Structures are given as structure tokens and as C-alpha cells.
Amino acid sequence: MTDQPAEQTSPIHNLLKDTQPSTPAINRRRFLQSTSLATAAGASMMLMGCNNDNDDNDNTAQVSFLHGVASGDPLADKVILWTRVTPVSSGSSLDVEWQIASDNTFNTIIHKGTSKTNGGQDYTVKVDATGLQPNTSYFYRFICGGVTSPIGKTKTLPVTNVNQVKLAVVSCSNYPAGYFHAYADIAKRSDVDVLLHLGDYIYEYGRHTIDDQGKTVPAYASSQAAQLNREVIPMEELLTITGYRLRYAQYRTDKDLQAVHAAMPMIAVWDDHEISNDTFKEGAENHQSNEGDWNQRKMDAMKAYHEWMPTRNSVMTQIYRSFDFGNLLSLHMLDTRVIARDKQLDYNNFLIKDANGQLTLDSAKFTAAMQDTSRQLIGLPQQNWLAGQLQASKSTWQILGQQVVMGQMFIPAPVLLNFMNPALGVDAVTYMTLMQKAQTAPTTLTPQEQSVVQQLQQAPFIPYNLDAWDGYAVAREMIYGIANAMQKNLVVLAGDTHNAWANNLVNVKGEPVGVEFAVQSVTSPGFEEYLATVNPKQLALGLPMLVKGGTLKWCDTSQRGYMIVTATPEQCTSDWVFVSDITKPTYTSSVGKTMRVKVGEPYLV
């Protein structure tokens, strides 16, 4: 062990996720600050190309629909329709006709209208198409300047006789990390009712960063971006409305992302990278003091998000909302990231030297911080709203669609310290080997091994990820109490970590509350990048044995893809679908694991 902590600029969990070194951004900020809102729209046109025509008349100007179409936030009688028009001139205001029909030839147009767009909304168009029939598929398109958009398909929610609901679930789609095969695979399916995106739809990083040795290196998950022709635009980290809009524009030119948006409605929430890594209500790990005002950056990011996403929002800062699929399933989408989250705890603030001069965790100080009843993740207003939604719902299944893992994943402190710094603690393989030996063949332990085992048995179990609900244990217990009191069939969906997890949810008394299905990423790297020396299969087998209480029932830490969550009156099932190499243009897919929970039996089988 060393007598000094490893230099860190962020909580330990980021070593297992997606931190890049923090560096000054004066030059990039000057560049972005010099760009106006009008220039943002013009830059998007230059990025994607447009017709050469100088006529700015909104009835005759040549335009393009380079970013496809999308629909979202479906209800039983309405749905949001979305597109973006790329005009010839950024100064023009455009009238855009929309049509929704019962057939893909548009022989029977159900509703139509006209919407106006301009540079103030980055030439995006959002229409709330109302007066629709429940549980019905529709086709839609847009027309502007004589140009017709691609055709999209959407579907309203059911109200009666619901025997099955099928949700595709995704998270963490990082453009430079690889191809969006997960989106392509979902788009091919005809059995999905709604696509849920649990956040990190875009990432804010630039193309390069500065490492600890002062060298310019590819930014997070960008080592192969140039080879794949997927380097991000703009080149700089996103700090203003201009940058966020350009990044959305680039993402929305991806053919697989366009295909999945055109195939089905999306219900989405943001996570941190739509703004900045490890966002909390008053800042972010990746927002530095020389990068301008945090609140302005946050509002710019939110505005761009709602412009480019098919969301129904009356308050820009509010993303939590509910959707009822008849009396079978109520889906409650939460904000665990932006509006109420207190700053994450940092293990570096709890390291002390023991009697031997070695670094260890100040357990008393850490426990006190964890038990602080004032620490919030979703905040009291959202908590009260959720309690009201759960109370009012008559649905068999109550599903929380949210960003971060809720299941308790406490692992031995020496193992976590070793994840942080190989010079500290004990590596996971050694820990499991010694503990298994102590259990099955204790007489074979050497005196030195016996001493180590004794120390390990006395070591505390601590959360591997303080950015997840584990870092906000009191707030989590409040949610558990609400669900338990109402005797609801609770299923939690989570993203964020890039790895696949299946958890039994238990309260502080060890009582079962529900289950959690956590989805792997679309492209962002998982543990296979951060624990490169550990065999992924061994890690996946070992982690459930490491986690305190046996609540982690299964995991996969190295594959990309999506989940299919299927609810019926009897059970709720998750299929984890894995796609092959995201750095190759072609792919295959297969179901890697299936787990389920039955009505009235809040544990995984």
C-alpha cells in the first residue's frame, strides 16, 4: 500500500464509468461565446448540407428534412410529432404542414395542420396531435416548401383490455464510441409498443482532452472515432445552446437513430450527459469555474433537449411525468439527476491513515454522511408527486423509468479501494479466492492468509457507486416505504452504468420491495474498459458473490444492447438483448439473459 491517496478529481465511481480529466476551456469557450443563436441554426445547415437557393419566402424556399421524424409521449388520445426543417437561409420563418393518417399511403388523413418554426427553436417542429383513438397505430409526415419528410409510425396508449405491454429500453448512446446497432435492432421489431430512453441520449465531451501527463489524447470513448468516421461535432465540449444544438443535429443524422424514431414513439428522460458529467442541482463534475455560469449552461442544455426530443413539456425544467397503459401498467418517469440532487459524496474525503500508516476508510464519518436525512435525490415535491401517482393508479404494475441504479450494491471496502488504486486494498479475485478458501477449506490457510482473511472479514461493505441511489440511502428508503405501504408491484428500470444488472430491491429491514432491471448501454463502454485485466465472465460471476446480502442476482459487464420489458397480468419479464461488435458496421443480436417477477412475489426468478 501507498501512504498517499491517488490523485482524483472526481468520486471513485467515475473510474468505473466515464470521467475524463478536467482541463481549462478558455479557447473553446471564447469560440462558442462568439457564436449567436442564428449562427447555430446556420451551422447546423452547413454541417448537414442544403440546397443552393436564396429565396427566403416560407412558401417556396427549398428545404430538407435531414434529421428525420420522431414521435413521443403518447397518451390514449394524443401524441407528440417531431421533425426539423433545414432551411436554405437561417433568417427565414417557415410554415410546416403536418399530417397524421391511418395508412402509410395517406389516403385517409385523420388530422392535419400547420406549424411555424424559425431559428429561435432551431427550426425544430413539435406538434401535439390530438383527437386520436386509443391503442391505435398511425402514420405521420411533414411538408414544407413542396418537400415531404420521411414517414413515421406511432401508436397511442391503450385504455381497456390490455393483456400485454412491451417496452424497449435503452440508455447511454455515445456517438463516437461506435455504431448504434441497438437502435437498428429495435427498429426492426414489430412487437414493441414504446421505446424508453433512460438518458445520456447525447454526450457533451469534445474530441480531445489532456491526460495527467499533459498530453492531448482522444476524449472519453473516442479512441476509434476517427476510424469510424464518428468524431463529434462541434469539436469542443458543449457549453452553450450553439454547441448542444449542433451535437443533437449530428446524432440525428445517424441512420439507425432515425430508423428507431420513425418506427415507434419514444418516452425519454435526461441523465447527466445531456448537460454535463455527474450533474447535480448546483453543478457538475465536468463543469469548471472557467466554463461560464452553471445555471445558464443547464438552461441552454434543457432548451436544446426539448427542441430536439419529442417531449410534451409545459415547464422546461420538469421531466417527470406518468403514462398509463390501461389497468396493466403505469409508467412513472423520474428525474434523479438535475432538479433536486445534492452533490455526490466522494470517498477521497473519507480516507484516513490507520495505525500502520496505511490508507483506510473512516467508517464512522462515512456512515454519518450516508445517514444524513437532509440529502435529496429526487426532492420532496417529486417524491410527493410520485406518492400521489402510485396511490391513484389502479394498474397491476408500477414501473419507475429513471436514470441511476436503485438496487443496493455494497462491496467490501478493500476491494473498492483496489478498484480506485491497485496499490490499495485487495483485488477482487484475491478476495473471492481467500474468502472461498476460508469457507470450504479453512485448515489449508497459511498464517499470513489467516491474518488477511481476519482483516477482510472485519472490513465494512460500502457502495461501489455513490452517484447511484446507494449514495442517497435515506432518500431511497422513502421510496421503498411508499411502495411497501401501498402494496404495489414495483419494477424499477435504470440506465447510467453501461452495464446490465438484475437486482432484488430490499429495504433497510431486509424486506422485499420490488425488483430492478438495469440496461446496458447502446455504445458507452462498461467495466471491460476500466477493469481490463479482469476476465468479464469471471467478473460477472463474481460480482453477485461480492455484493452484500445477495441482492444482485445477475449482471453482464462487457456487452452493449438493450432490454425488452414485457408486462402481462401474471408477470413482468426482462430480456437483455446483446448486439455484436459496435465498431463494425454489421452486427448480430441475441437474448443473453431473461429474468422475471410474478405478481405478488417481489423477487426475481
NURO-679593 format. One record per residue: residue in three letters; x, y, z of N, C-alpha, C in turn. Coordinates in pm, whole numbers, plus 50000, padded with zeros to 5 digits. Last residue first. Layout:
N
ALAXYZXYZXYZ/...
***
This chain:
605
VAL462974857248951463074842848925463594840848784/LEU463114882849201463404877749068463454862549063/TYR460324894149397461704889749384461884882849250/PRO457574897949510458544908549472460004904149476/GLU454794886149414456014879549462457214888349424/GLY452634898449297452534894949438453754888249496/VAL453434885648984452544894149061452464889149205/LYS456914877848936455504874448931454684883849019/VAL459584886348726458984887648858457494885048842/ARG462444873348544461044877548558460664878948705/MET464964873448286464554872248425463154877948440/THR467254862248048465854865348075465584863448224/LYS470044869847841469504866247972468044870247981/GLY470614874747576471654869047661471164864347795/VAL469364872247261468944874047400469954866947489/SER471284888047000470734876147065470324879647208/SER472444899346679471884901746812471314888746868/THR475104911646471474094901746504473574905046643/TYR476164936246224476044930746359475074918946361/THR478324959446050477274949346053477274942646191/PRO480414977246106479154982446052478024972346049/LYS482044975746425481904970546289480534974446235/THR481954983446681482944990346597482944985046454/ILE480264967746821479744980746781480744988646699/ASP479854933446790480844944146787480314957446733/SER476414924446865477834921446845478614934446825/VAL474104930247132474494931446993475994928846982/PHE471774914647349473134919247324473404919647174/VAL469034919947549469444916947413470834922947390/TRP467464907247817468624915547783469134911047647/ASP464134907947896465104901247809466244911147783/SER462104906748176463114914448104463994905048024/THR458644905748266459854898948221460804908748155/CYS456114901748495456874911748420458254905848392/GLN452934884148509454354885948537454934897348454/GLU450124884748472450714875048562452164878148602/PRO449324903548285448644903448415449284894148517/THR452584914148162451294907448144450574907748279/ALA455224931848012454304930748125453034923548082/THR458524930847917457174926647879456334924648004/VAL461234947547796460474945147919459024942647880/ILE464204943247650462784942547617462064938647745/MET467164963447646466244954347713464894954447645/TYR470264963747454469034969647506468244959147582/GLY473794968447412472504964147360471334971347423/ARG477044953847491476164965047461474824959847408/GLN478974938647753478264938247626477284949847614/SER480164936948005481034939147888480304939847755/THR478894927548232479694939748243480494943048119/ASP475924915948361476844914748248477574928048239/CYS474454898648641474964910548574475754906548451/TRP472134888848899472814886348772473364899448718/LYS471334895949152471054882249106471784878848977/LEU472064912549433472404912649290472284898349240/THR471634904949695470524911349623470794912749473/GLY473354893849885472904885649772471784891649691/GLY474474907750094473074903950102472554895849987/LYS476894925449906476324922150037474844918450025/VAL478614912149634477614921749681476944916749809/LEU480184890649558480794901649631479764910549698/MET478524874649413479054869149537479694879949623/PRO478004890649190476884887249279477344881249411/LEU480754891449087480124903049149478904899649235/GLY481504867248961481974870449094481234881749163/LEU480394866348709480074855548802480424859348945/ALA481534889248601480074888048606479634877048702/LEU484254882448617483734893748692482224892748709/GLN484374861348438484684858948578484134870148666/LYS483734875248206482854864348251483104861148397/PRO485874893848181484484898348203483554887448253/ASN488874891548357488034884648260486574888348284/VAL490684920648414489794910648472488934904648362/THR492034941048298492814929148330491964917848388/ALA490254961948270490654954648150491424941948181/LEU488274977648397488904966248463489394956648355/TYR487444995948211488065001048333488734990048415/GLU486354981447998487384991447971488144995248098/GLU484484964748108485544958548028486664968347995/PHE482544979448231483684975548312484814969648229/GLY481674996847927481394992548063482664988748136/PRO481295024147692482005012547747481635009747892/SER478315031447504479335035647600479975023547667/THR476195021847339477585021247292478635024147399/VAL473915015647493473875014047348475305012847293/SER474504997647806474505009347717474285005447572/GLN472114977447991473464980547943473374992247845/VAL469624984648237470014981948099471474985448073/ALA468204967648507469064978648463469694975148330/PHE465434960648684466084956848559466894968948512/GLU464564952449013465154962348923465774955448802/VAL461694947549227462864942949151463354954149061/GLY460574951649568460334950449424461594945249357/VAL460884946849839460074958249795459684956949649/PRO461504925150115461434927249969460464938449933/GLU463384935950400462094931750344462054934550194/GLY465554945450531465744933250454464454928150391/LYS465314969450647464994957950732465194944650659/VAL465724986550440466764985850542466534974150639/ASN464384967450159464534979250242465564976850352/VAL465414955349839465014952849978465224965550058/LEU465154943249518465144955349599464614952049738/ASN467264923449325466134923549417466244936049502/ASN468474931949000468524933249146467194930149211/ALA470504928948734469184924448780469254923748932/TRP472234948348486472074943648623470644938648646/ALA474724957348252473414951448275473354945548417/ASN476374989448217476374975148240474954970248270/HIS476185016548211476665010048089476694994848100/THR474965031448409476245024948441476915018348321/ASP472485043748297473615051248351474935043848361/GLY469425029848398470465030148296471775034448359/ALA466555011148515467685020248534468655019148418/LEU463335004948645464215004248529465315014748546/VAL461614986448887462444998248860463304995448738/VAL458474976548978459594973148892460324986048860/LEU456204966349224457154976549182458264970449097/ASN453094963449303454044955149231455034964649162/LYS452304978049624452354978549479453354968349425/GLN451474984949889451454971149839451404970549687/MET451755008950008450665007849912450554993849851/ALA453995005250162452745008950228451545007050137/ASN455925000749964455524989950055454184992850120/ALA456155026049843455735014449763455235003149853/ILE457025041550064455795044949991455275032849916/GLY459425028950131458335029750227457005032750161/TYR460975033149902460605019549941459415019550037/ILE461265060749921460545054949807460085040849840/MET462755062150159461465068750150460635063050036/GLU465095049450086464225042950185462835049350187/ARG466255068549920465765055849863464795049149958/ALA467005087750107466005091150004465415078549942/VAL468955073050242467765077650314466655081050215/ALA470935068550044470205057350104468925061650176/TYR472485078049827471345085849880470395076149949/GLY474245061449709474795073349770473745082149835/ASP472555042849593473355038749709473975050649781/TRP471595054449362470765055649482471515051249607/ALA474825066249233473555059149224472745061349352/ASP477185077149298476345085049209474965078949194/LEU478615058649434477975069149514477115078449430/ASN479075026549397478715037749312477945048249392/TYR479595006849579480565008449471480315021249394/PRO479185012349929478635013049793479745014249689/ILE480764987850150480425001550113479935001949968/PHE481334968650435480834968550298480364982750266/PRO484324968450641482934972150611482604970050463/ALA486264940550760486154952650676484684955750648/GLN486504916650884486144928150968485924940950888/GLN487324900050686486044897250749485564908850836/LEU489854910450634488804911850533487434909550594/GLN491264902750863491094916950832489934919050734/GLN491134874950831490564881250951490314896250928/VAL492534871750594491104868350599490444874950719/VAL495114878950678494424887050577492934884450581/SER495634858450859495644872350904494894881350808/GLN495524836350691494584837350803494484851750854/GLU497704841350528496354841750471495304843050580/GLN499764837350714499614850450651498214851950593/PRO499364810050778499224820350881499034834350822/THR497354795650511498634798350575498424808850684/LEU494624773350504495084787150503496444788350571/THR493614748450538494674749850438495224764050430/THR491484749350707492734744050761493894745450665/PRO489294758150555490004767650643491334762450695/ALA487804753050301488994745750347489834754350440/THR485504769050271485464754950232486644746750284/GLN486054794450374484744788350396484774773250373/ALA488554801250294488254801750437486954794650470/LYS488184799650019489084790150084488804789650235/GLN486544821649982486024808349950486874797550018/MET488304841950058487074840050133486454826350106/LEU490354839149865490644837250006489374834450086/THR488924844349625489674831949643489904829049790/MET487914869949664486984858749650487674845449672/TYR490374884549685489364884749790488464872549782/THR491594879649438492244875149562491234874349675/VAL489684892249272489974878049256490614872349382/ALA489744919349357488524911449370488794896449362/ASP492604929949552491884928549427490764918249443/VAL492594950749837492804937249784492004935849656/GLY494134982649917493174971949935493604958549879/LEU496164999449667495364999249789494514986649795/ALA497294999349423498214998549537497474997649670/PRO495275003549241495784989849258496744988249374/ASN492635023149331494095023749316494645009849341/MET489945016649300490375030549295491865031649264/PHE489894989449338489384994849212489895009049191/ASN490784989649600491674984249498491214988449359/LEU488564999449728489785007449731490775002649626/LEU486884977649686486604990349620487824999449620/VAL488144958649846488004956049702487754969149629/PRO487954969450105489274967150044489214964949893/ALA485054970350141485844982550125487224980050065/PRO482944948249962483944950250066484824962350038/ILE479944965149840481014955249826482074957949932/PHE476564970149782477664972549875478684961449856/MET474164978749616475344971249576476524975649661/GLN470734979749603471884981349692473024972549644/GLY469144994049315469494982649398470744985049480/MET469075016049143468455017149274468875005849367/VAL471015033648908470715020748969470205022649112/VAL469435061748742470535055248812470085042748887/GLN467055070948595468395071048541469345061448611/GLN463825055348525464705065648582466155062448548/GLY460655045448553461665047348450462575058648492/LEU458995023248747459725035848756460775035948646/ILE455845008548728457205008448676457815022448687/GLN453564988448864454055002148878455525002048839/TRP450994967648746452424970148758452714985048769/THR448194970048750448834958548814450294961548843/SER446705002148820447384992648733448054981548813/LYS445555022948940444885010048959445584999048879/SER446955051449097447005041448991446315028449032/ALA447005067749321445865068749230445815057449128/GLN449425061149446448155059749518446975059249423/LEU451275068249252451155054249295449825051649364/GLN450825095849244450625087749124450455073049160/GLY451505103549507450155105649457449855097149335/ALA454215096849507453315090349601451865091749556/LEU455115114949312455175100549287454245092949380/TRP454705139349449454015136649321453985121649294/ASN456485135849658455055136849687454225134249562/GLN458875135849509458515124349591457025124349623/GLN458865161449402458745149949312458345137349389/PRO459075176449646457945178349553457775166449459/LEU461525165449766460205163149825459045165749729/GLY464005149349555463385160849619461975157949667/ILE465635130049453464545134749367463815146649428/LEU467715132049650468005127849513466895132549418/GLN469085148449941467995145649848468525140449714/ARG469865148750282470355146550146469225141850055/SER468935149550540468645161150456469065159150310/THR469775128050684468395127950638468055139650546/ASP472645110650660472165124350666470765125050603/GLN473905086750635472645086950710472075100950726/MET476295092050509475295084050438473925084850506/ALA477655105550710477295112750587476195105250512/ALA477995084650892477235096550932476785104350809/THR479655067650745478305063250783477435075150821/PHE481995083150732481275079750611479835075650641/LYS482755084351001482475096650929481645093950803/ALA483135056751046482185064451126481785077251054/SER485145048950862483795043350854482775051550930/ASP487445060250682486895064850810485425060950812/LEU489345035650518488145043850518487745047550660/THR492925039350482491725031550504490535041150509/LEU496365037550416495075044150391493925034550413/GLN498695030950681498095027450554496725034050540/GLY499875033450923500165043750824499595040850687/ASN499015016151107500205012251033500585022250925/ALA496685027051196497815026751290499115023051222/ASP495585044350892495385035951010496655035851096/LYS494605075250753495675065450775495385057550902/ILE491555079350560492455082950669493555072350676/LEU489065091450344490235083050360491125088450472/PHE486945107350276486755098750393487945089150414/ASN487215120550043487025128850162486905120650290/ASN487255101049854488515107449887488435116250012/TYR484595094649808485365086549902486685092949942/ASP482145118349802483425114749740484255107149842/LEU478655122949722479735120849817480975116149741/GLN477195146449494477605132949528478685132949636/LYS474935172349589476215168149534476605154249584/ASP471405164849552472535170849622473835165149568/ARG468935168449305470055160349356471085168949428/ALA466875182149185466905181649331468125174649388/ILE467065183348904466305193748974466495193649125/VAL468825162048799469055176348781468365185048886/ARG468405133348857469695139148820469815154148842/THR466155118848855467055116448968468355124348953/ASP463105122048752464335129748738465165127448864/LEU461075095248611461585103748718462795111848674/MET458045082548496459385086748457459885097348556/HIS456085056248549456395068948611457845072448580/LEU453555037748411454965041048396455205055148451/SER451425011948486451625026448499453115029048501/LEU449644985848338450964991548369450875006748380/LEU446944977548322448014967748333449304974048386/ASN444844993248263444984989648404446074979148423/GLY446415013448014445225007348070445385004748218/PHE449125025148074448795015447971447605007348023/ASP449845058148153449055046348189448755037948066/PHE452565077348256451845071948141451125059148184/SER453865107648408453365093948412452595090348286/ARG456945126148474455585125048426455175110348422/TYR459725148548494458985137148549457505137848508/ILE460905171248400460895159848309460085148148365/GLN461105205448415460405193848471460315182648368/THR462125227848300462975220848396462345208048448/MET460065237848138461285232648077462125224348173/VAL456765229648150457815235848231459145229748187/SER455435215247965454965228947987455955236848072/ASN456175190847724456585197747846456005211847850/ARG456585162347570455475171447597455785178347729/THR459245154847338458685155447473457495164847477/PRO461105144947130459635145447119458945144847255/MET463945167247118463305154847164461795156047157/TRP464885192147049465265180846964464625167647005/GLU463905210047240463775213047098463935200447014/HIS464685198247477463255198347444463005202147299/TYR467515202347452466925189047471465465188847428/ALA467775230047441468135222047325467525208047333/LYS466935235647705466205241047590466505233047465/MET468895222447856467495218347865466685223247746/ALA471175237147784471105222747755469675217747759/ASP470505262347884470775260547741470625245847702/MET470355256348156469145260448085469315259247934/LYS473065249548205472005239948230470735243548153/ARG474365273648147474675261648071473555251348085/GLN473205289748344472995292948203473275280748116/ASN474155277348576472715277748550472415281048405/TRP476965281548555476375268148551474895268448516/ASP478725304348356477705302648458477015289148445/GLY482035293148248480845301448249479885297948361/GLU484285278248281483365274448173482035281748181/ASN485985280348490486255288848374485345285648255/SER485145261348671484895275348704485145284648585/GLN483635233448495484715240148566484415255048582/HIS481865204548494481695218948473482705226348560/ASN481965177748551482605182348428482295196948395/GLU480495175048784481925171648787482635177648667/ALA478285202948829478605190048769480095187648779/GLY475655220849004476875219848926477055206048866/GLU473405219549161474195231949166475475231249085/LYS472205194649128471395206649110472215219449104/PHE474545176048922473685177149039473065191049033/THR476095155148678475305166948712474635165248848/ASP478075138348563477775138548706477125151648749/ASN478815157548273479035145448352478815147748501/SER476075177548160477495176048188477695164448285/ILE473645173447982474145186248036475645185248057/GLU473395148747891472665158847816473025172747865/HIS474685135048093475475139447978474705148347880/ASP472815127548297473755138448318474405143648189/ASP469635122648154470535119048263471545130448275/TRP466155128148066467585131048056468335124648173/VAL463785104747934464235113948039465705116748016/ALA461175096047700462575098047739462705106947861/ILE459505075747485459335082747612460725083847673/MET458685074247140459695073747245459215081447368/PRO456915053946900457035065646988458075063347095/MET458545039746605457715038746725457855051446809/ALA460045044346375459325031646387458345031246503/ALA461535067346377460445066546278459565054246300/HIS463435061146571462475071946596461275070946501/VAL464845041346436464085037646555463085048446591/ALA465955056146220465065044746195464235041346318/GLN467615075146339466445079546263465455068146245/LEU469505057346443468715065446535467465070746464/ASP470525047746202469875038546295469025045846398/LYS471635070246080470545063146013469805053746108/ASP472285101146226472585086846228471395078946176/THR471485126746251471755122346114472095107446109/ARG471275131246519470035128246448470235126046298/TYR473875137746597473295124946638472105121246550/GLN474005164046485474865153146437474275139546473/ALA472055177646633471945176846487472805165546432/TYR473125175746889471875168846857471715167046707/ARG475345192446841475555178446877474285170246852/LEU474175217146788474985210746685475165195846714/ARG472955222347035472145220646914472925213446804/TYR475195225047203474225214347227473385211847103/GLY476445248047090477095235047089476125223647108/THR474455268247132475015265347000475595251346993/ILE474095269447406473005264547321473495260847182/THR477305258947544476235268547515475175262147427/LEU479075237947577478925247447686477755257047667/LEU480565208047490479345215947479479185224847602/GLU483955207647376482935203847474481745213247464/GLU484575209147020484755213347158483675207447248/MET483805202046768484995195746822485135198146972/PRO480165198146760481425205046735482595197746800/ILE480795165946653480645179746609479725186546709/VAL482985137646699481865146046735481965159946675/GLU483655111746465484155122246553483055132446577/ARG483205089146311482195093246408482775103146509/ASN484715072846145484105084946090482965089746179/LEU486125053246264484725050246236484005061746167/GLN488545065646303488485054046214487055051046172/ALA487765085046492488245089146360488175077746261/ALA487035068846715486055077446648486495081446508/GLN488465053346883488295048346746487365057246663/SER488485067947120489755063047067489655058046923/SER486425078547268486635083847133487895078347067/ALA485775076347537485135067247442485335071447297/TYR486865108947615486175096847662485485089447548/ALA489215120947366488325122347480487655109047511/PRO492585113647279491155113047248490325114047376/VAL494975137647416494545124047384493075124247345/THR497765156447478496445156847416496085142847368/LYS499435154347795499345151147653497905152247603/GLY499825157148065499765169247985499685166847835/GLN499595134748210500945138448170500985150848082/ASP496905131048237497645135048356499085138948326/ASP495575145047924495735134748027496615139948141/ILE493115164947784494515164847828494655154547941/THR491065155947501491255160847636492745160247668/HIS488885158347212490155155947279490125161047422/ARG486295163547124487055152647061488295148847140/GLY484125169347412484725172647284485505160847228/TYR481095157147573482545158447560482955163047420/GLU478395152247611478825166147597480315167847567/TYR476265129047444477345131747539477945145447507/ILE472725120547432473955125847375475005126547484/TYR471285104947606470935104247463472085110047380/ASP471275100347880472535100847806472265097747658/GLY468195081247936469145092147949470495089747887/LEU466405061247886466635064948026467765074948044/HIS463865057947665465265062047672465515067747810/LEU461685033647549462065041947664463545045147656/LEU459385029347295460805029347326461055038747444/VAL456445009247288457075022047314458565019747338/ASP455754983647181454754994347192455415008047203/VAL457074959646961457334969447067456284980447065/ASP456974942246750456244938546872456374948646985/SER458544944846536457144949046517456324946846643/ARG461914955646493460904947946567459504953646542/LYS463744972346383463284961146301462124953546366/ALA464464989646584463664994946473463094983746386/ILE466154974046740464814977346791463914981746676/ASP468414974146574467734961546605466314963946656/ALA469185000846567468844994046443468024981546471/TYR469805005246838468695012446775468235005246649/ALA472024988146857470844985846941469634992846882/HIS473924999446689473274987046649472024984046731/PHE475275025246636474065023746716473295011146674/TYR478845021746652477595022146578476405019146670/GLY480865040946888480565030046796479205031746731/ALA481695063447025482105050447078481825038946982/PRO480635087246931481985083446887482415069546932/TYR477915086147055478155086046910479575081846872/ASN476475067947297477635076647276478095075447132/SER473845063647480474175062347337475255072547303/CYS472425055647736473865058047714474285055047570/SER469785031647696470455042047773471865043647720/VAL466515016247650467895019347612468455030247702/VAL463974992647603464615001747698466085003547660/ALA460764986247479462204985447453462874996147536/LEU457944970247616458774982347614460204978647573/LYS454764958547580456164955347554456934968347533/VAL452004945647746452704957747706454174954147691/GLN448974927247733450424927447725450904941247685/ASN446304930747767446854917947809448384917547805/VAL443864952647819445294952347796445854939347854/ASN441194963247816441534950147759443014949147724/THR441694999147771440984987347821441534974847755/VAL443535017447674442765020947794442025009047853/PRO446845022047523445545015347541444845019947668/LEU448325049947346448275040447457446895034247471/THR449155051446992448605056747116448535045847223/LYS452005052246785450925044346843450455050946972/THR453585057746461453445059546604452245051746654/LYS455925061846201454805053946256454775055946407/GLY456775085645942456955079146070455725071546112/ILE458315092745635457085088945706457455081945836/PRO460365121545554460145107145567458855104645647/SER458685151245419459585144345510459455129245494/THR458545168245111457885159745209458915152045290/VAL458505200944982459315189245017458605181445127/GLY457145224444946456985214244843457785201544868/GLY457655238045183458265242645058458195232444947/CYS456985209245370457405223245375458065226845242/ILE455335184945560455545190445426455915205145440/PHE455545154045742455565168645737455845173045595/ARG453645125945871454685132045788454545147245794/TYR452555094146008452605108746005453745113445916/PHE450265068546103451415072846025451385088046014/TYR449275049146391449085059846293450405062146218/SER447595024546584448795028746511448425039246407/THR445985026046898445865026346751447175031246690/ASN445115029447163445715016847119445655015246967/PRO442455053647109443415046247192443905033447125/GLN442455078746852441835067246916442865059546998/LEU442895114846884443205101646830442485090646908/GLY442935141946950441735136246892441945122446832/THR446145156946856445095152746948443935146246873/ALA449485161346841448365156846758447315150646848/ASP451435185846903450675176546986449415172746908/VAL454475190646737453025191746728452395181646823/LYS457395207746675456735198446767455235201146765/VAL460255213046489458795213946488458255203346583/THR463215233346468462525221046505461025223646507/TYR464715255746422463945250346311463375236446340/ASP465575265146668466495257346586465795249946473/GLN463875283246764463695269546812464525259846729/GLY464775305646637464625306146781464385292646844/GLY464585301146364465855298846431465785299146581/ASN461285286246334462335295746298463595292646378/THR457965275346236459245273546304460255283746254/LYS454505267946266455545277146223456825274446303/SER452275243446138453065248546250454175257446195/THR449095232346047450315239446009450975244946133/GLY447475200146006447545213946049448855219946002/LYS445265171746031446395178945973446355193246023/HIS444025138346081444165152246121445335158346045/ILE443695116245910442845118046028442845132546074/ILE443565107245581444225116345675443265119445789/THR443805081845393442855085745497443575094145601/ASN445985079945231444675081145166443605085445265/PHE448585076145312447905088745347446655090945263/THR449935053045305449795060045177449075073345193/ASN449785042245554451075048045516451075054145376/ASP446835052145737447525043445643448795050345596/SER445735070945895445555057045939446285047245849/ALA447765100445957446835092245880446755078145936/ILE448595133845989448575120946056447455112745995/GLN450685160545887449565151745858449705138845937/TRP451695194645881451815181145935450545173245906/GLU453535220545724452285212945735452585199245795/VAL455175248645829455345234345807454005227345827/ASP456555278945742455295272145772455445257445734/LEU459435295545869458835285645781457505280545834/SER461485323345832460495316845916459675307745826/SER465035328145772463645326545730462785320345839/GLY467685329145833466865340445874465395338745843/SER469115308645729468815307945871467915319245917/SER468145294645423468615306545493468185305845638/VAL467275269145365468405274745290468995286445366/PRO466555248245654466245258145551467495262245475/THR465595218445767466845225345738466585235245624/VAL463325210646018463465215345880464815222245866/ARG462685182746214463455195046199463585198146051/THR459845169646397460815169446288461675181946299/TRP457355151246579458555159646575459255158546440/LEU454385148446771455065145946644456205155846631/ILE452955134147057453815144647005454465140046875/VAL449565123747074450985120447069451735132347012/LYS446395112447216447285121947150448725117347157/ASP444875095047364444185102947262445095112847189/ALA446485081547542445425073847475444805081547360/LEU449795093447464448705091147557447605083847480/PRO453315094147408451975090347366451025089247485/ASP455935107247386454985109947494453555106447453/GLY456575109847025456855106947165455755110747259/SER458285106246710457075108446790457375104546933/ALA460135119846432460035112446558458675115046620/VAL462205121046136460985124146211460985115846338/GLY465245135045994464195125146011462985130346084/HIS467055154145936467155148046069465995138646099/LEU466625166645699467845158645711467935151045843/PHE464635177245507464335170645634465475160945663/SER465125209245352465435194945364464975190045501/VAL463835233345113464245228945246464605214145240/GLN463375262144922463755248144922464305244545060/ALA460615283744963462025280944989462275266044985/THR457945289544937458625284344819460065280344844/ASN456875299545169456035290645090456795283944976/ASP458675317145286458405304745357457515295245278/ASN461315330845102459855330245118459455316845178/ASP463975332545044463615330445183462105329945206/ASP466005320944798464645325544821464235322244963/ASN468435310744726468445322744809467055327944842/ASP469735278944724468605287144683468525298844778/ASN471075250044724471555263544695470415271944639/ASN470165228644998470045232744859470525246944839/CYS472695217045230471375221845194471375225745047/GLY474445201445510474285204445367472875209345338/MET475065197445776474325187045707474185189245557/LEU476605219245849477015206045892476345195345807/MET475135240145756476425237445692476915223545727/MET472975238245933472765236345789474075232945721/SER474205243746175473575230746156473345227946009/ALA474935269846128475985259746139475405245846122/GLY472435282146134473195281946010474275271346012/ALA471795278646403470955272646300471695271646168/ALA473925293246513473735279146546472885272246442/THR473525318946424474655311546369474515296746398/ALA471425325746587471185324446443472305316546378/LEU472705327046832471675316946809471415314946661/SER476295332546773474935336446810473965325146787/THR479475328546907478515323446811477105326646857/SER481275334547094481205343746982480165339746879/GLN481225313747268480555326047309480415335847193/LEU482795294947137481355292947145480615305647182/PHE485355306647160484805303247028483285302247034/ARG485655308547431485645320847352485035318147216/ARG485675281047489484575289147536484505302247459/ARG488025272347377486775267347322485605275747367/ASN489855287247538489785289247393488455284547337/ILE489335277947803489205292047767489035293747617/ALA489235254847954488465255247829488325269447778/PRO491345232248136490855245648103490195245947966/THR490045199448224491075208148170490495221748139/SER489695168748386489185182348372490305191548327/PRO489715136748229490375147148308489805160848281/GLN486525120348229487755123948159488405135048238/THR484535093548349485175106448372486345108348278/ASP482745070848348483065078648230483635092348257/LYS483085044148535482095049148442482745057648336/LEU484825038148725484085026848672483045031348572/LEU485695061948801486705053048745486045040948681/ASN483445071948921483735076148785484835067848720/HIS483445063149179482595056049084482885060048940/ILE485105080849320485655068149272484775061849165/PRO484605115249219484355103549302484855090749236/SER487465134249091486045130749093485865118449180/THR490085137049073489335149449054487845146749060/GLN492825123549253491485121949196490875135749176/GLU495775106449308495185119249274493865116949203/ALA495685082349570495865085549428495195098649398/PRO497005090649894495915086949804496255090349661/GLN499975076850034499305088549979498165083949888/ASP501285054450102500865062950212500235075950164/THR500305023249948500995036049949500505044550064/MET500844988050000500005000050000500875012550000/
***
